[in-house]
């Protein structure tokens, strides 16, 4: 039982979302494009992608590039903890129902391991979901300005995008 409490207390840490995919908000003279990843430069345009859609944006028109708002660490931990605890209860209960459907008693010691595994699976899945959706509980970080291109030349913009954004 002590190990179970340790798992429940540590699980929110491991359920945090880890993402290396940077998306940006791109502000141009005509439009604001949110959640686009910048893939490449072709001549005087960048190729940006949002899901399955590639678009070309003139580098001359770009005024600034920002990282989008993200949940704070507090909101991720609180949302993750709520998700982990509810996910463990849901997973353990679902495992118990499966054992009951097979005609066995979930109270037998031989079913402890499958029930705990089902609970931990639920805790992991709901913990990740809670940490991603945790903005409701602890707030969001302000958008971070990556580059303000208001007085940059075209070559300076291209060099910055090539070296700092496209990896």
C-alpha positions as CSV (number, residue, x, y, z in Angstrom):
1,X,0.0,0.0,0.0
2,X,2.9,2.4,0.7
3,X,4.3,1.8,-2.8
4,X,0.9,2.7,-4.2
5,X,0.9,6.1,-2.5
6,X,4.4,6.8,-3.7
7,X,3.3,6.0,-7.2
8,X,0.3,8.3,-6.9
9,X,2.4,11.1,-5.6
10,X,5.1,10.9,-8.2
11,X,3.0,10.1,-11.2
12,X,2.0,13.7,-12.0
13,X,5.7,14.5,-12.6
14,X,6.0,11.8,-15.3
15,X,2.7,12.7,-16.9
16,X,3.9,16.1,-18.1
17,X,3.8,16.8,-21.8
18,X,7.2,17.0,-23.4
19,X,7.2,18.7,-26.8
20,X,10.0,19.7,-29.0
21,X,7.7,20.9,-31.7
22,X,7.7,24.7,-31.5
23,X,4.8,26.5,-33.0
24,X,4.8,30.3,-33.3
25,X,2.4,33.1,-33.7
26,X,3.4,35.1,-36.8
27,X,2.3,38.7,-37.1
28,X,2.4,40.1,-40.6
29,X,1.2,43.5,-41.9
30,X,-2.1,42.0,-43.0
31,X,-2.8,39.1,-40.6
32,X,-2.0,37.1,-37.4
33,X,-1.2,33.4,-37.9
34,X,-1.4,31.4,-34.7
35,X,0.2,28.0,-34.1
36,X,2.3,27.6,-37.2
37,X,5.6,25.8,-37.4
38,X,8.2,27.4,-39.6
39,X,9.8,24.7,-41.8
40,X,12.0,26.4,-44.4
41,X,13.0,29.5,-46.4
42,X,12.6,29.6,-50.2
43,X,13.9,32.9,-51.6
44,X,12.1,35.7,-49.8
45,X,9.3,33.6,-48.3
46,X,9.0,31.2,-45.4
47,X,7.2,27.9,-45.6
48,X,5.0,27.6,-42.5
49,X,2.8,24.6,-41.6
50,X,-0.3,24.2,-39.5
51,X,-1.4,20.6,-39.5
52,X,-1.6,19.4,-43.1
53,X,-1.6,22.9,-44.6
54,X,1.6,24.6,-45.9
55,X,1.5,28.3,-46.6
56,X,4.0,30.8,-47.9
57,X,4.6,34.0,-46.0
58,X,6.6,36.9,-47.4
59,X,9.5,37.6,-45.0
60,X,9.2,41.4,-45.9
61,X,5.6,41.3,-44.4
62,X,6.6,39.7,-41.1
63,X,6.5,42.2,-38.2
64,X,7.2,39.8,-35.3
65,X,7.2,36.2,-34.2
66,X,6.1,35.0,-30.8
67,X,5.9,31.7,-28.9
68,X,2.2,31.0,-28.0
69,X,0.8,31.2,-24.5
70,X,1.6,28.1,-22.5
71,X,0.3,26.7,-19.2
72,X,2.4,27.6,-16.1
73,X,4.2,24.9,-14.1
74,X,1.6,25.3,-11.3
75,X,-1.3,24.7,-13.7
76,X,0.4,21.7,-15.2
77,X,1.1,20.1,-11.8
78,X,-2.4,20.8,-10.5
79,X,-4.1,19.6,-13.7
80,X,-1.8,16.6,-13.9
81,X,-2.5,15.6,-10.3
82,X,-6.2,15.9,-10.7
83,X,-5.9,13.8,-13.9
84,X,-3.7,11.2,-12.3
85,X,-5.9,10.7,-9.3
86,X,-9.1,10.5,-11.3
87,X,-7.4,8.4,-14.0
88,X,-6.2,5.9,-11.4
89,X,-9.6,5.5,-9.9
90,X,-11.2,5.2,-13.4
91,X,-8.6,2.7,-14.6
92,X,-8.8,0.6,-11.5
93,X,-12.6,0.6,-11.7
94,X,-12.5,-0.4,-15.4
95,X,-10.1,-3.2,-14.6
96,X,-12.4,-4.4,-11.8
97,X,-15.4,-4.3,-14.2
98,X,-13.4,-6.4,-16.8
99,X,-12.6,-9.0,-14.1
100,X,-16.3,-9.0,-13.0
101,X,-17.5,-9.5,-16.6
102,X,-15.2,-12.6,-16.9
103,X,-17.1,-14.1,-14.0
104,X,-14.2,-13.8,-11.4
105,X,-14.0,-11.9,-8.2
106,X,-11.8,-8.8,-8.3
107,X,-11.1,-9.2,-4.6
108,X,-8.9,-12.3,-5.2
109,X,-5.1,-11.5,-4.7
110,X,-4.2,-12.9,-8.1
111,X,-6.0,-9.9,-9.8
112,X,-4.2,-7.2,-7.8
113,X,-1.5,-6.8,-10.4
114,X,-3.8,-6.4,-13.4
115,X,-6.0,-3.9,-11.5
116,X,-3.0,-1.8,-10.5
117,X,-1.7,-1.9,-14.1
118,X,-5.1,-0.8,-15.3
119,X,-5.1,2.0,-12.7
120,X,-1.6,3.2,-13.6
121,X,-2.5,3.2,-17.3
122,X,-5.5,5.4,-16.5
123,X,-3.4,7.6,-14.3
124,X,-0.8,8.1,-17.0
125,X,-3.3,8.9,-19.7
126,X,-5.5,11.2,-17.7
127,X,-2.5,12.8,-16.0
128,X,-1.1,13.8,-19.4
129,X,-4.5,15.1,-20.4
130,X,-4.8,17.0,-17.2
131,X,-1.3,18.6,-17.5
132,X,-2.1,19.7,-21.0
133,X,-5.5,21.1,-20.1
134,X,-4.2,22.5,-16.8
135,X,-4.5,26.1,-17.9
136,X,-7.9,26.4,-16.2
137,X,-6.4,25.8,-12.8
138,X,-3.2,27.8,-12.6
139,X,-3.2,30.3,-15.4
140,X,-1.0,30.7,-18.5
141,X,2.3,32.3,-19.2
142,X,2.4,35.4,-21.4
143,X,3.4,35.0,-25.0
144,X,7.2,35.3,-25.4
145,X,8.4,37.6,-28.2
146,X,11.0,35.7,-30.2
147,X,11.8,38.5,-32.6
148,X,10.5,42.0,-33.3
149,X,11.3,42.7,-36.9
150,X,10.0,46.2,-37.1
151,X,13.3,47.8,-38.1
152,X,15.2,44.8,-39.5
153,X,16.4,44.4,-43.1
154,X,15.3,41.5,-45.2
155,X,18.7,39.8,-44.9
156,X,18.8,40.2,-41.1
157,X,15.3,38.6,-40.9
158,X,16.3,35.7,-43.2
159,X,19.6,35.1,-41.2
160,X,17.7,35.1,-37.9
161,X,15.0,32.8,-39.1
162,X,17.5,30.4,-40.6
163,X,19.8,30.3,-37.5
164,X,17.3,30.7,-34.6
165,X,14.0,29.2,-35.7
166,X,14.6,26.6,-38.3
167,X,16.4,23.6,-36.8
